[in-house]
Amino acid sequence: MSQHHRDARWSSHSPKLRAVIAAALPLPCVDCGRPVLPEHKWQVGHLPGVDIGSSGSLSIEDVGPSHSKSDLWPRNCNQIAGGKLGAAKTNARRTNKQQLPKGW
């Protein structure tokens, strides 16, 4: 879990966003684009490309529903998207390191 999600501001902000999103379902999943229905398990997900910025908070325009794995849905879209983002950041750091010559 990122430092952003551990922050008390997020833990109090997310339930409020969830209530607003729940009232508007069905909406497309922010990660896969397929509909998130009221009977699906879902999480509040960041829209792709949204920068949290220095404020550390998000508005309703920055988030949407993202599928959670359940009997009704086979994949956890939000965690898959977060894993890909984390891997991309890690891999970018690795490619920036100087390559050792062969044989080292």
C-alpha positions, 0 to 999 in steps of 0.5 A: 500500500502506498504512503498516499493510501496510508494517510489519514486524509485518504482514509476519511476521503475515500468513503465519501467518494465511494458513496457518491460513486455508488449512487451513480452506478452503473458506471464504466470501470476506470481500469477495464472500461466494462460496466461496474454494476451495483451488485459487483464488488468494487473499489474507488480507483484513480483514473489513468494519468491522474497525478495526486499532486502535492495536496494528497487528495483527489476530487470526484473527477479524478476517481471512479469505480474499479472492479474487485475480484468476486464470484461475479467478476473474475479479476481485480482491475484496481490492483492489476492497474496499481501493480502495473504502475508500480512495476513501470516505476521500478523498471524505469529506475532499473533502466536508469542505472549504469549497465555493467560490462559483460563478464562482471 
